[in-house]
């Protein structure tokens, strides 16, 4: 009887022990980092060889990270994409604090988004295309281009993947929408430049066609990311800027393009320009509310970053440690830099507007 009891305990231990080993490290030829927290900036606790058995303790809400325990009792977090899971049943979900929550900085997703979008579809605007409108901060390769080339890491923002796949699937004009060369974004441009034919590409645009109209005619986007005014802040008066911005938004709406406005980053190079940029940001917010179009409050998101998210010149956005390679790698470390934050906010805004426009589910 004593022996039978012993073996019964052994069998029970084997049964429950086997069931607890719910996962293993995928054999990718490399070790998997076990981290202290569910983000790629967290401390590395151990390197787990391929096929290491793991006990799943919990998972992030988007199933992008698993909290695990190894056979020798080490606990930490691993990227879910590198783990083979036998079952997620009964594995608790944890709400993980994001390095940056973009939602509070995106507003104005109203029923008008749907009406503008629907009108644009009758005009032949393309649901899988958006345009980028602006100056050098938009024209620069650090603005979303790497997303179009597939060089990004969403981490806790995995909900953005369907939207990225959607807009990556067709050519806008020279590339997919993320990496496309816009005819309405150029170094040194002001809001006035977007509305004057003299600034348009003579080889591609019609006589007397403005850069904005040319971009919309040739690309036929359903949406447009618009940030313009950083250069204006150095010389333009408020009334002219307000009129220009309203004309840009109205042209977009009349063409069936859903405009997504953005406030401006700070201007740390000149005191007068900074004061004017703040006044222009008030105009941008007022215009978005008055015309009922979406708004990204980039200024509000950047103001808590080191140097307000600006590079040493006090005008352009700061770059993360590896520059271009990190501008869409959304870790806590990289989200201390201006371009990475702007890219995340734009992706979040595109996702929200894209879903609202065609009434797609979350």
N, C-alpha and C positions, 0 to 999 in steps of 0.2 A: 504493500500500500504506500509505503514511504517513497519507493522508487517511482510508482505510478504518479504520485503527487508532484515529484520533482520534474518528471518529463512533461507533465501537463503545464507546469509553469514555464518550462523552456519553450513549448509549442506556442503558448500564449504570447510570450515575449517575441518570438520570431514573427508571429502573425502581425502583432501590433507594430513591431519594429520595422517590418517590411512595408507596412502601410504608411508609416510616417515618412519614409524616404520617397517623397513625392516628385523629386526632380533630380536632374544631374546637369553638370556643365557640358555644353555642347563641345564636340571635338572639332574645333576650328584650327587646331595646330598651335594654339597659343593659350596662355593662362588667362583666366578671368579675374578681374580686380574685385575684391570684396571691400566695399567702402563703408565708412562710418555713417554716412547719410545718403539718401537717395538723390544724389546729384554728382556730376563728374568732377566737381571741384572739391569734393569731400576727401578726407584722408583715406589712404589705402591701408586696410588692415591686414590683407593677405593676398597672395596670388594663388588662385585655385586651378589646379591642372585639369585638362580635359577629362570628362567622365567622373569628376568628383561628385559623389552623391550628396544631395542637399535636402534638408527638411524645410519646407515652406512655412514661415510663421505668419506673414501677412503680405499684402500687395498694395501698390499705389492704385488710386482710383482709375487711372487709365491703363493699368496693367503694364506700365513701362518699367517698373522696378519691382523686385521681389525682396522682402526681408527673409533671410535664410539663416540656418544654423548648420554647421558642418559636423561631421561625426566626432571631431575632437572638441566640440563645444564653442567654436568661434561663431559669433553672430555679427551680421552686417547686411548690407544691401548690394544687390547685383542687378545689372541691366537685364531685363526680361528676354531681350532678343537673343541672348547667348545661353539660354537655359532651356533644356527640354523638360516639359512638364507633363506628368502623367494625369494629374487632375488638379483643378482649382477649387473643387467643391470643398466647402467648409473652411476655406482659407479667407481670413478676415481682410476686409478692405480698409486701408488707412487713407485719410485725407492728408495729402502731403502739401506743405506750404510751398508755393511756387517762389522761385527767386524774384520774379516780378509778375504781378497779376495785371495783365493788360486791360482787363474789362473796364475798370473805372476811368480809363483814358479814352474810351471810344463811346460816342453818344450819337443820338440823332437817327437811330435805325427805326424809322417810322414807316407807315403804310405808303408814304410817297416814294420810298425806294422801289416798292413793287410797281407802282404806276409808271415811274420813269423807265424802269427796266422793261416793262411790258410794251410800252410805246416804242422803245428802241428795238425790240424784237420784230415789230412790224416793219421797221426800216431796214432790217437786215443786219443789225449789230450782232456781234458774235459773243455768245455766252461764255466762251472759253478764253476770252481776251480782255485784258485791261491795259490802260495806257498810264505812263508816268509823266507828269507835267511839272516843270519847275526849272530850277537853276542848277548850279554846279553840285549842290548837295544831292540833288536827284540824278543828275547826269553821271556822277561818279560811279565806277564799277562796284563800289562797296554797297550800293543801294540795290539790294535784292538780286543782283545778277547771279551770285553764287547759288542761290536757290534754284534758278533756272538751269544751272549746270549740274544740279544734284549734289552740291557740296554744302550740306547742312545737317545739323543734329538737333532734333526737336526736343529730346529729353522729356520733361514733364508736359510738353505742349503737343503731344501726339495727336490730339484732336484736329490739328491743322493739316494732317497728311492728306485727307480726301480733297480738300480745297487745293493744295499744292499739286496733287496729281491732275486735278481738273484743269488748272490753268497752265500746266506743263505739257498738255497733250497736243497742242496745235501751234503752228507758227503764227506770230502776230504780223511781223513783216521781215525781220532779219533773224528772229529766234522766237522761242516761246515768250509769253508776256513778261516773265520775270527778268529775262536777259535781253529783251528786245531793245534796239536802239531807237529811242523816241525822237520824233521830229519836233517835239514841243518841250524839250529840255536841253539846256545848253549852258556852258560856263558863262557867268557874268550877266545872265538874263534877268530882266525885271518883269513885272506884270505887264508893262507896256509892250515889251518885246513879243509876248504871246499874242498880242492883238494887232500887230503891224506886219503887213505883207513883206516889208523890206527885210525882215529877219528870217523869212521862210527859206527853205532849201530850194534854190532856183531850178535844180535838176529834177526835182520830184513834185514840187507843188505848182499849182495853177497860178497864172498871173493874178495879182491882187488877192491871193489866198494867204491868210494868216497861218503861222505855225500851228496854232491850235486847231483851226479848221482843216488844215492839211493832214495832221495826225489823225483826226477823227475820220476823215474821208478815206484815207488809205488803209488804216488799221481796222476801222469799224469796231471799236471796243464796246463792251457793255458797261464797263466801269472805268473810272479814272482816279488815280491817286494824285492829288494836287497840293503842292506846297510851293508857294511863290511869295516873295516879299523881303527876303533877307537882304538882297541888293537894294531894293527900294528904300529900305530903312535908312540908307545913307544919304538920300537926296530927295525923295518924293514926299509930297504933302499928303495928309490923311484923306482929304476929299477925293483926290485923284486915285489914290490906292483903293479906296472903298468902291469907286465907280468901276475901276479895272477888275477888281475881284468879282464884283457882281456880274459884270459882262462875261467873265470867264465861266462862272457858274451857270449863268443863263444860257450861254452858248452850248454848254454841256447838256443841260436839260432839254433844250430845243432839239438837240441831235439824238436824244434818247440815251445819253450816257449818264450813268449814275455818278455824280461827283462826290469824292470823299476828300473833304478839305483837311488840312493840317495846320495847326499853329506853328509858329516859327521858333527855332532855337534862339537862345540868347545871342546878343552881339557884345562880346567882351572887349572888342578892339577899340571901340569909340563910345564914350559916355552918351553922346547925343544919339548915336545909332541904336544903342541899347534902349534908350527911352522911347525912341520911335518904334522899335520892334515890339515893345510892350503895348504901345497904342495900336499897332497893326494887329496884334493878337486879339485885342478886344474887338476890332473890326471883323476879324475872321470868325470869332465866336458868334458875334451878332449876325453876321451874314448866314452862317450855318443854321442858326435858329430861325431867322426870318424866312429863308427859302426852304427850310425843312429838309436839309441834306445832312449826311453823316459827317462827323468831325472826329479827328484824332487830335487830342490835346498833347502834342509832343512836348511843348514847353513845360507843362506841368510834370510830365514823366522825367524829363531831363534835369529839372532844377535840384533834385536831391542827389545827383551823381557828382563825383569829383569834377571840379571845373565846369559844372553844369553840362557835362557831356561833350565839351568842346575840345578841339585840338589846341596846341599852343598858339595858333594864330588868332584864337578868340572868335572865329567865324564858322569854320567847318567842324564837323562832328569828329569826335575822338575815335580811334581805332583800337581794338583789343590787341593782346600781345602778339598774336601771329598775323595781324592785319587782315587781309582779304579772307584767309582761310578760317578765321574765327568769327566773321561778321554775321553768320547765321548758325553758330554753334551756341545754343541758348543755355549756357551754364551760368551759375551765380557769378563767377568771376567775369565772364565776358559781358554780362548784363550790367557791368559797371561802366560801359563805354557807349558813346552816343550812337554810333552806327548800328550796333547790335540791338540796342533798345528800339531805335526807329524801325529796323527790319521786323522785329517781333510785333510792334504795334500795328504796322501796316499789314502783316499777315493776319493778325487777329481781326482787324477791321475788314479786310477782304473776305475772311471767312464768315463774319457776321452778316455783311451786306450780301454776299453771294447766297447764303442760306435764306435770308429774308426776301431777296428779290424773286427767287423761283420757288419760295415756300418749301425749301428742303428741310428735312428733319435734322436734329442735332446729332 
